[in-house]
Amino acid sequence: MAVPINSNSVLGGLKSGNAASAEMYGRVNKSLFAQHAGVQKLTAQLSRDQTRLSGLGQLQSALANFQSLTQSLSGTGLQTGATSSSPNVLTALTMTGAKAGTYAIDVQQLAQSQTLLARPQKDKDAPIGSGLPSTIKIEFGSEAGGALTPNGSARSITIDSTNNSLQGMADAFKAAGIDASIVKGSGGFALQLKGPEGAAGSMRISAGGDAAVEKLLAYNPAGLKNLTASSAAQDAVLNIDGKRVTSSSNVITGQIGGTALALAAKGSTKVVVAQETGAIAKNIGNFVDGFNKLSSTLHTLQQGGLKSDPALRQAQDQLTAMIRSNSEALEKAGVTLDKGGSLKIDAKALAAAVQADPNAVGKLFTDGGKGIADKLDAQLGQLLGAGSSIGKEKLSVERSVTTLTGQKTALTGALNAQASNLVARYTEISQGGGANSALPGLPGAGARSLFDFMA
């Protein structure tokens, strides 16, 4: 692989020219090839750190989702149920402090992300542009009247000769925490970008460096739009007992005491929140499903982006230890931990336990901080806290990615400049001629070209 120099603007003409030009192209590349190892090393380090950073983000998200579930079981949440008359419109989940009642809800609009689609390409793996380093800045904010008002959130990535294909760009966006994918259509392969959910998730993308990359990715709601917006960022809008509510997410909390609403479609429904014995078995089933989903995610991360990661290992060990330390009590409710680390429910045993003493089963999970769900909630809070090992590790990796990106950009820029200087110098010397055109200070007096010393 050649060094990542700007071959279109610096060496392109040489590469496609006559035999002498072709030789000059090869000689310049040869003179820079030894330095390419530095670029390769930085690229490998950056790729590892970006993969690790993405994995840590997924770890935090998985732990936070399970913590939300454990919190929903605390207090009265375990023994309270919520039923929607139109589950295709929304479903409801009770949490601690759930208040019995009937609520009329009209969902008028769902929250959604902005989706941007780039111009199709014939090959998702083919290089785009010269490979000249390009800095891509993605800003987020609210769009109104064709203009974006930034909310202070932004991401930056670097596109160069190591990742200037559609697939490489998608990977770079994903490593920066942006939903990116390659979609195939009749026109070929296209890069698709999705912003965060909600009206404040509109994007503005600027690109500096390679003109071809800028032509593909630049997007300004108030100006140049090289990408096509197939969906606009918007908030969810609904009425609850006549009160208008807006949310950046389709999961609504804080509007009905102790009850979360998961919106699925526009329409009207009634939600009934009530104390019910049957809710205990259902919510324990939700707990088991949530724990198993978390365990599966942690196992996948362990096999991939967070292999041998200490923060991941700590999370796995602490959560499993918490379950094992309460295994005898769980067995009384028909819940057991198998050899693979997953929870299983004996439905008959659980039903019998609930029928015999629903309060005792309830206290097993939530009992003023002493239940299993209570303890897991506290443990997850420590794992996700600002001073946690996960938080510290993520901050360290983010700094490393920033440093490596800067080093790589500087090195590839220097190599581009060096290539330009070598081409100019070789051309000047090769065309000099004459007996006095020897190169002073170099071995082989009387040599007529730098090429004489590069074999």
Secondary structure per residue as TSV (DSSP state, phi and psi in degrees):
chain	resnum	aa	ss	phi	psi
A	1	M	-	360.0	133.3
A	2	A	-	-73.0	158.2
A	3	V	-	-62.7	153.6
A	4	P	S	-79.9	65.4
A	5	I	-	-98.0	164.9
A	6	N	-	-77.1	80.4
A	7	S	I	-66.9	-24.6
A	8	N	I	-71.6	-48.7
A	9	S	I	-87.6	-26.6
A	10	V	I	-98.6	-49.8
A	11	L	I	-112.3	-6.6
A	12	G	H	-56.7	-44.1
A	13	G	H	-66.3	-35.3
A	14	L	H	-67.4	-42.4
A	15	K	H	-63.2	-34.9
A	16	S	T	-98.8	4.1
A	17	G	S	-86.8	-149.0
A	18	N	-	-79.9	-173.8
A	19	A	H	-62.2	-40.6
A	20	A	H	-64.2	-41.8
A	21	S	H	-64.5	-41.3
A	22	A	H	-61.9	-39.9
A	23	E	H	-63.6	-41.3
A	24	M	H	-62.4	-41.4
A	25	Y	H	-57.0	-47.1
A	26	G	H	-65.1	-37.6
A	27	R	H	-67.0	-40.4
A	28	V	H	-64.7	-44.8
A	29	N	H	-61.4	-41.0
A	30	K	H	-63.7	-39.0
A	31	S	H	-68.4	-24.9
A	32	L	H	-99.5	-10.5
A	33	F	H	-60.6	-36.8
A	34	A	T	-61.3	-31.0
A	35	Q	T	-78.6	-13.1
A	36	H	H	-65.0	-25.9
A	37	A	H	-58.8	-35.6
A	38	G	H	-64.7	-41.1
A	39	V	H	-65.9	-43.6
A	40	Q	H	-61.2	-40.8
A	41	K	H	-64.8	-44.4
A	42	L	H	-63.7	-40.8
A	43	T	H	-62.3	-42.6
A	44	A	H	-65.3	-43.1
A	45	Q	H	-64.1	-41.8
A	46	L	H	-65.4	-41.4
A	47	S	H	-62.7	-42.4
A	48	R	H	-63.4	-43.4
A	49	D	H	-68.4	-38.8
A	50	Q	H	-65.6	-39.1
A	51	T	H	-65.0	-41.8
A	52	R	H	-66.3	-39.5
A	53	L	H	-64.9	-42.4
A	54	S	H	-61.7	-41.9
A	55	G	H	-63.1	-41.2
A	56	L	H	-64.8	-36.4
A	57	G	H	-63.8	-42.1
A	58	Q	H	-65.6	-36.9
A	59	L	H	-63.3	-46.7
A	60	Q	H	-61.2	-42.8
A	61	S	H	-63.0	-43.5
A	62	A	H	-64.7	-42.1
A	63	L	H	-66.6	-39.9
A	64	A	H	-65.3	-38.9
A	65	N	H	-63.9	-41.6
A	66	F	H	-70.7	-33.7
A	67	Q	H	-63.6	-39.7
A	68	S	H	-59.4	-38.7
A	69	L	H	-67.0	-45.3
A	70	T	H	-62.8	-36.5
A	71	Q	H	-65.9	-33.0
A	72	S	H	-67.9	-18.3
A	73	L	T	-94.4	-9.3
A	74	S	T	-76.5	161.2
A	75	G	T	61.7	-129.4
A	76	T	T	-85.0	-3.4
A	77	G	G	-59.4	-36.0
A	78	L	G	-66.6	-35.3
A	79	Q	G	-101.6	10.4
A	80	T	E	-114.6	139.7
A	81	G	E	-122.3	153.3
A	82	A	E	-128.1	131.6
A	83	T	E	-123.1	132.1
A	84	S	E	-101.4	134.0
A	85	S	S	-70.2	-20.2
A	86	S	-	-132.3	81.5
A	87	P	T	-63.4	-17.2
A	88	N	T	-72.3	-20.0
A	89	V	T	-87.9	-47.8
A	90	L	E	-160.4	157.4
A	91	T	E	-118.9	158.7
A	92	A	E	-130.1	147.0
A	93	L	E	-134.0	126.0
A	94	T	E	-82.2	151.8
A	95	M	-	-133.2	-171.5
A	96	T	T	-60.4	139.0
A	97	G	T	80.2	16.6
A	98	A	-	-60.7	134.5
A	99	K	-	-110.1	126.4
A	100	A	-	-63.9	143.8
A	101	G	E	161.7	173.3
A	102	T	E	-117.9	131.5
A	103	Y	E	-127.6	129.5
A	104	A	E	-91.6	124.4
A	105	I	E	-128.2	133.9
A	106	D	E	-123.7	110.3
A	107	V	E	-88.4	115.7
A	108	Q	E	-98.5	-26.8
A	109	Q	E	-158.6	138.9
A	110	L	-	-92.4	148.4
A	111	A	-	-70.8	143.7
A	112	Q	B	-150.6	163.8
A	113	S	-	-93.6	154.4
A	114	Q	-	-74.8	136.3
A	115	T	E	-119.5	125.6
A	116	L	E	-115.6	137.9
A	117	L	E	-123.5	128.5
A	118	A	-	-84.7	167.0
A	119	R	-	-62.1	135.8
A	120	P	-	-63.7	147.4
A	121	Q	B	-123.7	151.1
A	122	K	S	-69.8	-32.9
A	123	D	-	-131.4	124.0
A	124	K	T	-73.0	-15.4
A	125	D	T	-107.2	0.3
A	126	A	S	-79.4	141.4
A	127	P	-	-62.6	143.9
A	128	I	-	-116.4	120.4
A	129	G	S	81.7	-164.6
A	130	S	-	-89.2	-16.5
A	131	G	-	95.4	-0.5
A	132	L	-	-59.3	130.6
A	133	P	-	-54.4	131.3
A	134	S	E	-127.8	132.0
A	135	T	E	-95.8	123.2
A	136	I	E	-108.4	123.5
A	137	K	E	-113.5	127.7
A	138	I	E	-114.2	116.5
A	139	E	E	-106.3	147.2
A	140	F	E	-117.4	149.5
A	141	G	E	176.7	-167.7
A	142	S	E	-101.2	136.1
A	143	E	E	-104.9	131.3
A	144	A	E	-151.5	133.0
A	145	G	T	61.9	28.8
A	146	G	T	80.6	5.4
A	147	A	E	-122.8	150.4
A	148	L	E	-103.0	132.3
A	149	T	E	-103.9	105.2
A	150	P	E	-60.8	145.9
A	151	N	E	-103.0	8.6
A	152	G	E	94.0	-9.2
A	153	S	E	-92.7	132.1
A	154	A	E	-153.3	157.8
A	155	R	E	-134.1	151.8
A	156	S	E	-132.9	139.7
A	157	I	E	-135.0	162.4
A	158	T	E	-116.6	129.4
A	159	I	E	-112.6	125.0
A	160	D	-	-142.9	-160.2
A	161	S	T	-67.4	-13.2
A	162	T	T	-87.6	-15.5
A	163	N	T	-147.0	28.0
A	164	N	-	-90.9	30.2
A	165	S	S	-103.4	168.8
A	166	L	H	-58.2	-44.5
A	167	Q	H	-64.4	-41.5
A	168	G	H	-62.9	-39.5
A	169	M	H	-66.6	-42.9
A	170	A	H	-59.4	-43.1
A	171	D	H	-64.0	-38.7
A	172	A	H	-67.0	-41.8
A	173	F	H	-63.2	-44.1
A	174	K	H	-63.5	-39.1
A	175	A	H	-64.0	-25.5
A	176	A	T	-88.7	5.2
A	177	G	T	87.7	19.5
A	178	I	-	-109.7	134.9
A	179	D	E	-69.1	109.0
A	180	A	E	-133.4	143.5
A	181	S	E	-153.9	165.8
A	182	I	E	-106.4	124.6
A	183	V	E	-113.4	142.7
A	184	K	E	-107.0	131.8
A	185	G	E	-135.8	-171.2
A	186	S	T	-63.7	-27.4
A	187	G	T	-88.4	-4.7
A	188	G	E	125.9	-146.8
A	189	F	E	-103.2	138.8
A	190	A	E	-133.7	145.0
A	191	L	E	-82.4	128.7
A	192	Q	E	-117.5	129.5
A	193	L	E	-118.9	136.8
A	194	K	E	-123.8	131.7
A	195	G	-	-84.7	179.9
A	196	P	-	-68.2	155.1
A	197	E	S	-65.2	143.1
A	198	G	S	108.8	160.1
A	199	A	G	-62.4	-26.0
A	200	A	G	-84.3	10.1
A	201	G	G	-102.8	16.2
A	202	S	E	-67.0	152.6
A	203	M	E	-118.0	149.6
A	204	R	E	-130.9	126.0
A	205	I	E	-121.1	123.2
A	206	S	E	-114.3	148.0
A	207	A	E	-137.1	129.8
A	208	G	E	-128.7	132.3
A	209	G	S	132.9	-110.2
A	210	D	-	-70.3	124.8
A	211	A	H	-62.5	-35.9
A	212	A	H	-67.5	-36.7
A	213	V	H	-68.3	-41.4
A	214	E	H	-62.3	-41.5
A	215	K	H	-63.4	-28.5
A	216	L	H	-84.3	-39.2
A	217	L	H	-109.4	-20.4
A	218	A	-	-62.5	133.5
A	219	Y	B	-149.5	120.3
A	220	N	-	-132.9	117.0
A	221	P	T	-55.5	-26.2
A	222	A	T	-99.3	5.5
A	223	G	S	-155.8	-121.8
A	224	L	-	-65.9	126.9
A	225	K	B	-126.4	86.2
A	226	N	-	-82.0	-13.7
A	227	L	S	-107.2	155.8
A	228	T	E	-103.8	129.1
A	229	A	E	-85.6	112.3
A	230	S	E	-92.8	-16.0
A	231	S	E	-151.4	147.5
A	232	A	-	-99.0	149.4
A	233	A	-	-71.1	133.4
A	234	Q	B	-153.7	154.8
A	235	D	-	-86.7	159.6
A	236	A	E	-76.1	142.7
A	237	V	E	-130.2	128.0
A	238	L	E	-151.4	162.2
A	239	N	E	-114.4	131.6
A	240	I	E	-118.3	109.6
A	241	D	T	51.7	42.0
A	242	G	T	86.1	-7.3
A	243	K	E	-92.4	126.8
A	244	R	E	-76.4	132.0
A	245	V	E	-129.9	135.0
A	246	T	E	-121.0	148.7
A	247	S	E	-152.6	142.4
A	248	S	S	-74.9	-13.2
A	249	S	S	-119.4	156.6
A	250	N	S	-86.2	3.7
A	251	V	E	-106.2	115.1
A	252	I	E	-105.4	124.0
A	253	T	E	-128.5	159.0
A	254	G	E	84.5	0.1
A	255	Q	E	-100.8	-35.0
A	256	I	E	-117.6	120.8
A	257	G	T	-50.1	119.3
A	258	G	T	69.8	20.1
A	259	T	E	-135.7	132.6
A	260	A	E	-104.4	141.0
A	261	L	E	-113.5	129.9
A	262	A	E	-109.4	106.4
A	263	L	E	-77.1	140.3
A	264	A	-	-126.8	-27.2
A	265	A	S	-163.3	163.5
A	266	K	S	-71.9	147.3
A	267	G	E	147.1	179.3
A	268	S	E	-111.2	149.0
A	269	T	E	-159.1	166.4
A	270	K	E	-119.1	136.4
A	271	V	E	-112.8	125.0
A	272	V	E	-109.6	122.5
A	273	V	E	-108.8	125.6
A	274	A	E	-153.9	154.9
A	275	Q	E	-72.1	131.9
A	276	E	-	-154.9	135.1
A	277	T	T	-63.3	-36.5
A	278	G	H	-63.3	-19.5
A	279	A	H	-68.1	-25.3
A	280	I	H	-62.2	-51.5
A	281	A	H	-63.0	-40.4
A	282	K	H	-63.3	-44.2
A	283	N	H	-71.9	-32.4
A	284	I	H	-66.0	-37.5
A	285	G	H	-61.4	-40.4
A	286	N	H	-63.2	-38.7
A	287	F	H	-62.6	-46.8
A	288	V	H	-62.3	-45.4
A	289	D	H	-61.0	-41.9
A	290	G	H	-65.9	-41.4
A	291	F	H	-64.6	-42.8
A	292	N	H	-66.7	-36.1
A	293	K	H	-65.5	-41.6
A	294	L	H	-63.2	-45.0
A	295	S	H	-60.1	-40.8
A	296	S	H	-64.7	-41.4
A	297	T	H	-64.3	-43.2
A	298	L	H	-64.3	-37.7
A	299	H	H	-65.8	-41.8
A	300	T	H	-62.3	-43.5
A	301	L	H	-64.4	-36.5
A	302	Q	H	-64.7	-32.3
A	303	Q	H	-83.9	-13.1
A	304	G	T	-121.5	-110.1
A	305	G	T	-66.6	-20.0
A	306	L	T	-119.1	36.2
A	307	K	T	-61.0	127.8
A	308	S	T	64.2	20.8
A	309	D	-	-78.1	128.7
A	310	P	H	-66.5	-36.2
A	311	A	H	-66.3	-40.3
A	312	L	H	-65.1	-44.7
A	313	R	H	-60.9	-39.8
A	314	Q	H	-62.0	-44.6
A	315	A	H	-62.5	-45.6
A	316	Q	H	-60.8	-47.8
A	317	D	H	-63.5	-43.7
A	318	Q	H	-69.5	-41.3
A	319	L	H	-68.6	-42.7
A	320	T	H	-65.5	-40.4
A	321	A	H	-62.3	-38.0
A	322	M	H	-62.5	-43.3
A	323	I	H	-67.9	-44.2
A	324	R	H	-63.1	-37.1
A	325	S	H	-68.7	-15.7
A	326	N	T	-116.1	19.7
A	327	S	H	-63.2	-38.2
A	328	E	H	-64.7	-42.5
A	329	A	H	-66.7	-39.9
A	330	L	H	-64.0	-37.5
A	331	E	H	-61.3	-33.5
A	332	K	H	-63.6	-24.5
A	333	A	T	-99.1	10.2
A	334	G	T	81.6	17.7
A	335	V	E	-113.5	125.6
A	336	T	E	-130.7	156.8
A	337	L	E	-104.4	120.9
A	338	D	-	-84.7	177.4
A	339	K	T	-63.6	-26.7
A	340	G	T	-82.6	-1.6
A	341	G	S	90.1	11.5
A	342	S	-	-102.7	149.8
A	343	L	E	-88.8	145.2
A	344	K	E	-131.4	149.3
A	345	I	E	-114.6	132.1
A	346	D	-	-94.2	100.9
A	347	A	H	-57.9	-39.4
A	348	K	H	-67.0	-43.8
A	349	A	H	-63.9	-40.2
A	350	L	H	-64.9	-45.5
A	351	A	H	-61.0	-41.7
A	352	A	H	-64.6	-40.1
A	353	A	H	-66.0	-42.3
A	354	V	H	-65.0	-42.7
A	355	Q	H	-65.1	-39.7
A	356	A	H	-69.5	-43.6
A	357	D	-	-158.8	83.1
A	358	P	H	-60.7	-33.9
A	359	N	H	-66.8	-38.1
A	360	A	H	-65.6	-40.9
A	361	V	H	-65.5	-39.8
A	362	G	H	-62.1	-43.3
A	363	K	H	-67.3	-23.5
A	364	L	H	-59.7	-34.5
A	365	F	H	-98.0	-36.5
A	366	T	-	-141.2	118.4
A	367	D	S	-152.5	64.9
A	368	G	T	58.2	37.2
A	369	G	T	98.0	-8.2
A	370	K	-	-100.5	-9.0
A	371	G	S	-77.0	165.9
A	372	I	H	-61.8	-45.3
A	373	A	H	-63.7	-38.5
A	374	D	H	-61.5	-47.3
A	375	K	H	-65.6	-40.3
A	376	L	H	-64.7	-38.9
A	377	D	H	-58.9	-45.2
A	378	A	H	-65.3	-41.3
A	379	Q	H	-64.4	-42.1
A	380	L	H	-66.5	-34.7
A	381	G	H	-61.4	-39.0
A	382	Q	H	-68.6	-39.9
A	383	L	H	-66.3	-27.8
A	384	L	H	-101.6	-3.5
A	385	G	S	-64.4	163.0
A	386	A	T	-60.1	-33.5
A	387	G	T	-94.7	12.1
A	388	S	S	-73.7	163.8
A	389	S	H	-63.5	-34.7
A	390	I	H	-65.6	-46.5
A	391	G	H	-62.2	-42.8
A	392	K	H	-65.6	-42.3
A	393	E	H	-64.9	-41.7
A	394	K	H	-63.5	-42.5
A	395	L	H	-61.5	-41.4
A	396	S	H	-64.0	-42.8
A	397	V	H	-68.0	-38.9
A	398	E	H	-59.3	-42.3
A	399	R	H	-65.1	-40.4
A	400	S	H	-63.3	-43.0
A	401	V	H	-61.2	-43.0
A	402	T	H	-62.1	-44.4
A	403	T	H	-64.6	-47.0
A	404	L	H	-65.1	-38.6
A	405	T	H	-61.2	-43.4
A	406	G	H	-63.7	-42.3
A	407	Q	H	-64.8	-41.2
A	408	K	H	-66.7	-42.4
A	409	T	H	-61.6	-43.3
A	410	A	H	-64.6	-42.8
A	411	L	H	-67.6	-45.3
A	412	T	H	-66.3	-34.0
A	413	G	H	-64.4	-41.1
A	414	A	H	-65.0	-39.8
A	415	L	H	-66.3	-38.2
A	416	N	H	-60.8	-45.9
A	417	A	H	-64.7	-40.1
A	418	Q	H	-65.0	-39.0
A	419	A	H	-62.4	-42.7
A	420	S	H	-61.8	-43.7
A	421	N	H	-65.1	-40.7
A	422	L	H	-64.3	-43.1
A	423	V	H	-60.1	-45.7
A	424	A	H	-63.5	-41.5
A	425	R	H	-69.2	-44.3
A	426	Y	H	-62.7	-40.0
A	427	T	H	-64.4	-44.2
A	428	E	H	-61.6	-46.3
A	429	I	H	-70.9	-40.8
A	430	S	H	-65.1	-28.5
A	431	Q	T	-94.2	-0.7
A	432	G	T	-69.7	-55.8
A	433	G	-	68.8	175.4
A	434	G	S	87.8	158.4
A	435	A	G	-68.7	-24.9
A	436	N	G	-93.0	15.1
A	437	S	G	-95.0	14.7
A	438	A	-	-62.6	157.0
A	439	L	-	-92.8	112.4
A	440	P	T	-70.1	149.7
A	441	G	T	80.7	0.8
A	442	L	S	-118.8	152.4
A	443	P	S	-64.7	152.3
A	444	G	S	87.7	55.9
A	445	A	T	-51.7	140.2
A	446	G	T	92.6	-3.0
A	447	A	-	-63.4	143.9
A	448	R	-	-102.5	-5.2
A	449	S	-	-156.4	150.4
A	450	L	G	-61.2	-24.6
A	451	F	G	-59.5	-27.2
A	452	D	G	-65.3	-19.8
A	453	F	G	-109.6	10.6
A	454	M	-	-114.4	5.2
A	455	A	-	-67.5	360.0
